[in-house]
Amino acid sequence: MASVPSRPAELSDSTHHGGWVIIISAIFLVLLILCLAIRAYVRTSYSTIAGSPDYVLAVAGVVGIIQTSLVFWEVSKGLGTSIELLSISDVHLLQKSWFASTVLYLIALWLAKCCVLFVYLQLTPNKGHNLASWAVIGFSTVWVFISILMIGVDCELNTPWSHLASQCTGLFARWQVITALDVITEVVIFSLSIYLVFGLQMPVKRKTVIVAAFGLRLFVILPSILRLHYYSTYINSANPTLALSNVAIWTEVQMHTSIIACVSYCFKSFTAAVSTNYGATAINIEVYDSTNNRTGFTRGGGYGANSKMQSSNSGGSQGAFVGHRGGQNRTTVTTGSKRLSSKTSNDSQKVIILDEIRIEQD
């Protein structure tokens, strides 16, 4: 009797959609890892100190990677496969795993929002804007906590994963509330970018670049809405494990684009646009003695006015000017390839940029 060839583990037919989940999730996972690597390279190449946005982004990236890895495992257990082909034990295991991956998905979205808001906090000394940013951070924290409770306290007030193979009244309404608040916070976060540049004395082109960079996050609204649409189909489906594949796909798209959007704020076009009073690229301070020998060097950077500076010198240090050896000293401040000095007036939103400054010290 001839042996029947075994079927591939993941198929894309009327009873298997797991293959699409794996392909799309893998693509976005690679993009996420690549963007995180670019972010790390930009930070190390400019020798800048990592700030709160970097740490939050790193944690969000780790959570996203773990969540996607869990989705891969779920596909192997039956996600995207017709329910009649699965054993009861596999369905129960998939129910619990899907609940866990959903919680990680919500946490990743929350961290991505906080990443942008911490960028705001480091870009501007404006107290009103900072207060608004902290308010949105607090609201987002409450949102993720309530969202987890809303999906955790299910219809039976226990087993929050039981809806996968049964009908649960009110669950879709809960996700409508969760998604609506998610979209509202994204719009508010974008509005803060307009507040950021409003009243600043800088060219309209630079303002446009800043607002456009933060506006990239608005694209996460589309997969969020599509996810909700397919969640409605999944809730009312008689074959939930198969219908869940579309929900999983748009979950991955939304989560990864939300995290990846945070990386755009370290690209040259953005950092150059905010390199005035509200932000700066790497700032180098070189100190020379009377014989034109460099006695100190400081390199700083980060996101903006609140960034710290690292210093290294061959002698002692005196405040911001390092390596003071006595005699006459010349201090040159550079940013990128251009020498400059910034002088801030009493109004924190005004800045005067000079081509070069030399400080003679006795």
C-alpha positions as CSV (number, residue, x, y, z in Angstrom):
1,M,0.0,0.0,0.0
2,A,1.5,3.3,-1.1
3,S,2.1,5.8,1.7
4,V,0.2,9.1,1.6
5,P,2.6,12.1,1.5
6,S,2.3,14.3,4.6
7,R,0.7,17.7,4.2
8,P,2.7,20.9,4.9
9,A,2.3,22.2,8.4
10,E,0.7,25.5,7.3
11,L,-1.5,25.7,4.3
12,S,-3.6,28.5,2.7
13,D,-6.9,26.9,1.7
14,S,-10.4,26.8,2.9
15,T,-9.4,25.2,6.2
16,H,-5.9,26.6,6.8
17,H,-5.0,30.3,6.9
18,G,-2.1,30.1,9.3
19,G,0.4,30.5,6.5
20,W,-0.6,34.1,5.9
21,V,-0.3,34.9,9.6
22,I,3.2,33.6,9.7
23,I,4.3,35.4,6.5
24,I,3.0,38.8,7.5
25,S,4.1,38.5,11.1
26,A,7.6,37.5,10.0
27,I,7.8,40.4,7.6
28,F,6.9,43.0,10.3
29,L,9.1,41.3,12.8
30,V,12.1,41.6,10.5
31,L,11.2,45.3,9.9
32,L,11.0,45.9,13.7
33,I,14.4,44.3,14.4
34,L,15.9,46.2,11.5
35,C,14.5,49.5,12.8
36,L,15.7,48.8,16.3
37,A,19.1,48.1,14.9
38,I,19.1,51.4,13.0
39,R,18.1,53.2,16.2
40,A,20.9,51.6,18.1
41,Y,23.4,52.5,15.4
42,V,22.4,56.1,15.2
43,R,22.7,56.4,19.0
44,T,26.1,54.8,19.2
45,S,27.5,56.5,16.1
46,Y,26.7,59.9,17.6
47,S,27.9,58.8,21.0
48,T,24.8,60.2,22.6
49,I,23.3,59.3,25.9
50,A,20.3,57.0,25.7
51,G,17.2,58.8,27.2
52,S,13.8,57.6,28.4
53,P,12.4,57.2,24.9
54,D,15.2,54.8,24.0
55,Y,14.6,52.6,27.1
56,V,10.8,52.6,26.5
57,L,11.3,51.8,22.8
58,A,13.7,48.9,23.7
59,V,11.1,47.4,26.1
60,A,8.4,47.9,23.6
61,G,10.5,46.1,21.0
62,V,11.2,43.2,23.3
63,V,7.5,42.9,24.2
64,G,6.6,43.0,20.4
65,I,9.2,40.3,19.6
66,I,7.8,38.1,22.4
67,Q,4.3,38.6,21.3
68,T,5.0,37.7,17.7
69,S,6.9,34.6,18.8
70,L,3.9,33.6,20.7
71,V,1.7,34.1,17.6
72,F,4.0,31.8,15.7
73,W,3.6,29.1,18.4
74,E,-0.2,29.7,18.3
75,V,-0.3,29.0,14.5
76,S,1.4,25.7,15.2
77,K,-1.3,24.9,17.7
78,G,-4.2,25.7,15.4
79,L,-4.6,29.5,14.9
80,G,-5.8,29.9,11.4
81,T,-6.9,26.3,11.1
82,S,-10.6,25.1,10.9
83,I,-11.8,24.2,14.4
84,E,-13.1,20.8,13.4
85,L,-9.5,19.7,12.6
86,L,-8.4,20.6,16.1
87,S,-8.5,18.6,19.3
88,I,-10.3,20.0,22.4
89,S,-6.9,20.2,24.2
90,D,-5.4,22.3,21.3
91,V,-8.4,24.6,21.4
92,H,-8.1,25.1,25.1
93,L,-4.4,25.7,24.8
94,L,-4.9,28.2,22.0
95,Q,-7.6,30.0,24.0
96,K,-5.1,30.7,26.9
97,S,-2.3,31.6,24.5
98,W,-4.4,34.0,22.5
99,F,-5.4,35.8,25.7
100,A,-1.7,36.1,26.7
101,S,-0.7,37.4,23.3
102,T,-3.6,40.0,23.4
103,V,-2.3,41.3,26.7
104,L,1.2,41.7,25.3
105,Y,-0.3,43.4,22.2
106,L,-2.0,46.0,24.5
107,I,1.2,46.5,26.5
108,A,3.2,47.0,23.4
109,L,0.7,49.7,22.1
110,W,0.9,51.5,25.5
111,L,4.7,51.5,25.5
112,A,4.8,52.8,21.9
113,K,2.5,55.7,22.9
114,C,4.7,56.4,26.0
115,C,7.8,56.4,23.7
116,V,6.5,59.3,21.7
117,L,5.3,61.2,24.7
118,F,8.7,60.9,26.4
119,V,10.2,62.3,23.1
120,Y,8.0,65.3,23.6
121,L,9.2,65.7,27.2
122,Q,12.8,65.8,26.1
123,L,12.2,68.2,23.2
124,T,10.6,71.1,24.9
125,P,10.9,73.0,28.2
126,N,7.4,74.3,27.8
127,K,5.6,73.6,31.0
128,G,2.1,73.5,29.5
129,H,3.2,71.1,26.8
130,N,5.0,68.9,29.3
131,L,1.9,68.9,31.6
132,A,-0.2,67.8,28.6
133,S,2.3,65.0,27.7
134,W,2.2,63.7,31.3
135,A,-1.6,63.8,31.2
136,V,-1.7,61.7,28.1
137,I,0.8,59.2,29.6
138,G,-1.4,58.9,32.6
139,F,-4.5,58.4,30.5
140,S,-2.7,55.8,28.3
141,T,-1.7,53.9,31.5
142,V,-5.2,53.9,32.7
143,W,-6.4,52.8,29.3
144,V,-4.1,49.8,29.1
145,F,-5.0,48.7,32.6
146,I,-8.8,49.0,32.0
147,S,-8.4,47.3,28.6
148,I,-6.7,44.3,30.2
149,L,-9.4,44.1,32.8
150,M,-12.2,44.4,30.2
151,I,-10.9,41.4,28.3
152,G,-9.8,39.6,31.4
153,V,-13.1,39.7,33.2
154,D,-15.2,37.8,30.7
155,C,-18.8,36.8,30.4
156,E,-18.5,34.1,33.0
157,L,-16.3,36.3,35.3
158,N,-13.6,33.7,34.9
159,T,-11.7,31.9,32.1
160,P,-11.2,35.1,30.0
161,W,-10.1,32.9,27.1
162,S,-13.3,30.9,26.9
163,H,-14.9,33.1,24.2
164,L,-12.7,31.5,21.5
165,A,-15.0,28.5,21.0
166,S,-18.3,30.0,22.4
167,Q,-20.5,33.0,22.0
168,C,-19.9,35.9,24.5
169,T,-22.3,38.8,24.5
170,G,-20.8,42.2,25.0
171,L,-17.2,41.2,24.1
172,F,-17.2,43.1,20.8
173,A,-18.6,46.2,22.5
174,R,-15.7,46.1,24.9
175,W,-13.3,46.0,22.0
176,Q,-15.1,48.9,20.4
177,V,-14.5,51.0,23.6
178,I,-10.8,49.9,23.7
179,T,-10.2,50.7,20.0
180,A,-12.1,54.0,20.3
181,L,-9.9,55.1,23.2
182,D,-6.8,53.9,21.4
183,V,-7.7,56.0,18.3
184,I,-8.5,59.0,20.5
185,T,-5.1,58.9,22.2
186,E,-3.3,58.6,18.9
187,V,-5.1,61.8,17.6
188,V,-4.2,63.6,20.8
189,I,-0.6,62.6,20.6
190,F,-0.4,63.9,17.1
191,S,-2.1,67.2,18.2
192,L,0.6,67.6,20.7
193,S,3.1,67.8,17.8
194,I,1.2,70.8,16.5
195,Y,1.2,72.4,20.0
196,L,5.0,71.7,20.1
197,V,5.8,73.9,17.1
198,F,3.1,76.4,17.5
199,G,4.6,79.8,18.1
200,L,8.2,78.7,17.5
201,Q,10.3,81.0,15.5
202,M,11.5,78.6,12.8
203,P,10.8,78.1,9.1
204,V,7.5,76.6,8.1
205,K,9.4,73.8,6.3
206,R,11.0,72.7,9.6
207,K,7.7,72.8,11.4
208,T,6.2,70.7,8.6
209,V,8.9,68.1,9.0
210,I,8.4,67.8,12.7
211,V,4.6,67.5,12.4
212,A,4.9,65.1,9.6
213,A,7.3,62.9,11.6
214,F,4.9,62.6,14.4
215,G,2.0,62.3,12.0
216,L,3.4,59.0,10.8
217,R,1.8,57.4,13.9
218,L,-1.7,58.2,12.5
219,F,-1.2,55.3,10.1
220,V,-1.7,52.9,13.0
221,I,-5.3,54.0,13.2
222,L,-6.1,52.1,9.9
223,P,-5.0,48.6,11.0
224,S,-6.7,49.3,14.4
225,I,-10.0,49.8,12.7
226,L,-9.5,46.9,10.3
227,R,-8.6,44.7,13.3
228,L,-11.9,45.7,15.0
229,H,-13.8,44.9,11.8
230,Y,-12.3,41.4,11.6
231,Y,-12.9,40.9,15.3
232,S,-16.6,41.4,14.7
233,T,-16.4,38.6,12.1
234,Y,-14.5,36.4,14.4
235,I,-16.9,36.9,17.3
236,N,-19.9,35.9,15.2
237,S,-18.1,33.0,13.4
238,A,-19.0,29.4,13.8
239,N,-15.4,28.6,13.0
240,P,-13.5,31.0,15.4
241,T,-10.0,29.4,15.1
242,L,-10.1,30.0,11.3
243,A,-11.6,33.5,11.5
244,L,-9.0,34.4,14.1
245,S,-6.3,34.5,11.5
246,N,-7.4,37.9,10.1
247,V,-7.6,39.3,13.6
248,A,-4.0,38.1,14.2
249,I,-2.7,39.6,11.0
250,W,-4.0,43.1,11.7
251,T,-3.0,42.8,15.4
252,E,0.6,42.2,14.2
253,V,0.4,45.0,11.6
254,Q,-0.9,47.6,14.2
255,M,1.5,46.6,16.9
256,H,4.6,46.6,14.8
257,T,3.8,49.8,12.9
258,S,3.1,51.5,16.2
259,I,6.5,50.6,17.6
260,I,8.4,51.2,14.3
261,A,6.9,54.7,14.1
262,C,8.9,55.7,17.2
263,V,12.1,55.0,15.3
264,S,11.5,57.8,12.8
265,Y,12.4,60.4,15.4
266,C,16.1,59.5,15.2
267,F,16.5,60.0,11.5
268,K,18.5,62.9,10.1
269,S,15.6,64.8,8.6
270,F,13.9,64.9,12.0
271,T,16.8,65.6,14.2
272,A,18.0,68.4,11.9
273,A,14.5,70.0,12.0
274,V,14.5,70.1,15.7
275,S,18.1,71.2,16.2
276,T,17.1,74.6,17.5
277,N,15.8,75.5,20.9
278,Y,13.5,72.5,21.1
279,G,16.0,69.9,20.0
280,A,19.6,69.2,19.0
281,T,21.7,66.7,17.2
282,A,25.1,65.8,18.5
283,I,26.9,68.9,20.0
284,N,30.6,68.9,20.2
285,I,32.7,71.3,22.4
286,E,36.4,71.4,21.8
287,V,38.7,73.3,24.1
288,Y,42.2,74.4,22.9
289,D,45.1,75.9,24.9
290,S,47.2,78.9,23.8
291,T,49.4,76.7,21.7
292,N,46.4,75.4,19.7
293,N,46.5,72.0,21.3
294,R,43.1,70.4,22.1
295,T,42.8,70.1,25.9
296,G,39.3,68.9,26.1
297,F,36.4,67.5,24.2
298,T,32.7,67.1,25.0
299,R,30.2,65.4,22.8
300,G,26.5,65.7,23.6
301,G,23.2,65.0,21.9
302,G,19.9,63.3,22.5
303,Y,16.5,64.7,21.8
304,G,16.6,68.2,22.9
305,A,16.9,70.9,25.5
306,N,16.8,68.4,28.3
307,S,19.5,66.2,26.9
308,K,22.6,65.5,29.0
309,M,26.2,65.6,27.8
310,Q,29.0,63.2,28.1
311,S,32.5,64.6,28.5
312,S,36.0,63.3,28.2
313,N,39.2,65.2,28.7
314,S,42.9,64.8,29.4
315,G,42.9,67.0,32.5
316,G,40.4,68.3,35.1
317,S,37.1,69.7,34.2
318,Q,35.5,73.1,34.9
319,G,31.7,73.0,34.3
320,A,30.8,72.7,30.6
321,F,34.3,73.5,29.5
322,V,36.6,70.5,30.1
323,G,40.3,70.2,30.3
324,H,41.1,73.7,31.4
325,R,44.9,73.9,31.8
326,G,45.4,77.6,32.4
327,G,46.6,80.2,30.0
328,Q,44.4,81.3,27.1
329,N,41.9,78.8,25.8
330,R,39.8,78.7,22.7
331,T,36.5,76.9,22.8
332,T,34.8,75.8,19.6
333,V,31.2,74.5,19.6
334,T,30.1,72.4,16.6
335,T,27.0,70.6,15.7
336,G,27.3,68.1,12.9
337,S,29.8,69.5,10.4
338,K,28.9,73.2,11.2
339,R,30.4,75.3,13.9
340,L,27.9,77.2,15.9
341,S,27.1,78.8,19.2
342,S,23.6,79.2,20.5
343,K,22.5,82.1,22.7
344,T,19.1,81.8,24.2
345,S,17.1,84.9,25.2
346,N,14.7,85.1,28.2
347,D,12.0,83.7,26.0
348,S,12.6,80.0,25.9
349,Q,11.1,79.8,22.4
350,K,13.6,82.1,20.8
351,V,17.2,81.1,19.8
352,I,20.0,82.9,18.0
353,I,22.4,80.7,16.0
354,L,25.9,82.2,15.3
355,D,28.3,80.7,12.8
356,E,31.2,80.3,15.3
357,I,32.2,81.4,18.8
358,R,35.6,81.5,20.3
359,I,36.1,82.1,24.0
360,E,39.3,83.4,25.3
361,Q,40.0,82.5,29.0
362,D,42.8,83.9,31.1
